[in-house]
Amino acid sequence: MKVTYLDNNATTRVAPEVMEEMLPFMDTLYGNPSSMHTFGGQVQKHLAQARERAAQALDCSPEEIIFTSGGTEGDNAAIFAAVNSQPDKRHLVTTRVEHPAVLNTCKYLEGRGYEVTYLPVDGYGRVNLDQLRESLRPDTALVSVMYANNETGNIYPVQAMAEMVKERGVLFHTDAVQVIGKLDLSMQKLPVDYLALSGHKIHAPKGVGAMFVRKKAPFRPFILGGHQENGRRAGTENTAGIVGLGRAMQLAAMDIAEENTRVAALRDRLEQGLTREVEQTRINGDRESRLPNTLNISFKYVEGEAILLMLDTLGVCASSGSACTSGNLEPSSVLRAMGVPFTHVHGSIRFSLSRYTTQEEVDLVLDHLPGIINKLRDMSPFGQGREPAASAPRY
């Protein structure tokens, strides 16, 4: 069965150009770049080239790039760098819709005596800048706000947020995993101290990422050991992955225009077709400020998992806004924070496109999904006009 892959915010296929550059480092150039001999040492120049490519994509100095295992490590490293370098500051600010790599780290720190302010969002998933300003305190060590939400695609005003925070002398971190290759980023203009990204969201392999650390920002190694990454991140370098990431970032910078035109047009075609053909739908997120590839849509009175299972029989890959863990259905914390009604929150589906997505793939979904929704509603007592019981949980 041909796969129609519309789950690119979860992971992406490795670009052929990236794979081509990686292969020699798993075959002929397999030496350890830290070795004294020429065979291993020759690999070091390829790491330097990858660092240069990453720096060019972010408009920063190569010395401000640290290669990591991915976005989660970058988020963790930034948060711990901020708190460990400022032991007298015991307060952090973030939002209720962050990635678990940030939220769970904040919860960990709360268990060790730190205070965390979790900024709320409105029904469109937007953060109030006045609330951010009011949350800042003399003992605030860090503000961490994602650049774009992985579920809804919401783009946050990180430029304005970072400027506000820096005026108060507070460090700022952003998880930019979802925006590389979709938005122009210049660390010369964006006053953030730390930024995390992940390779497998931009057509590089899994298990490799990078973080930007501004030269004057405090930083203590998150992983201890050898001298790699100029003593800032120990461990033998994932050479093939780093080379692939460098090439992927180079390609991503070249593809921003296509993401914001052709890919955005396909997303809009999908959204308009579904809202036209299916009644009682809800678009989740800020339609005025979101990623060009992302559509989060809720279908009233339908379970998202059932939709995904029926799409899967057609070879269509997407994601649900809710997750089934150990038999207990837990709605998306992001959608709950936005106040999405109970009648819609469980029927949320995220479609995320890429530069490889075609109109034929979008039309396949448009041809079949309306019928799937109607079939599932026919099977649901709520779909027959019955409202949920008054005791049903509402989020």
Secondary structure, DSSP 4 states (H G I P E B T S, - for coil): ---EE-BTTT--PPPHHHHHHHGGGGTT--S-TT-SSHHHHTTHHHHHHHHHHHHHHHTS-GGGEEEES-HHHHHHHHHHHHHHT-TT--EEEEETT--HHHHHHHHHHHTTT-EEEEE-B-TTSPBPHHHHHHH--TTEEEEE--SB-TTT-BBP-HHHHHHHHHHTT-EEEEE-TTTBTTB---TTTS--SEEEEEGGGTTS-TT-EEEEE-TTS----SS-SSSTGGGTS-S---HHHHHHHHHHHHHHHHTHHHIIIIIHHHHHHHHHHHHHHSSSEEE-S-TTSB-TTEEEEEETT--HHHHHHHHHTTTEE-EESEEEETTEEEE-HHHHHTT--HHHHTTEEEEE--TT--HHHHHHHHHHHHHHHHHHHHH-TGGGTPPPPTTS---
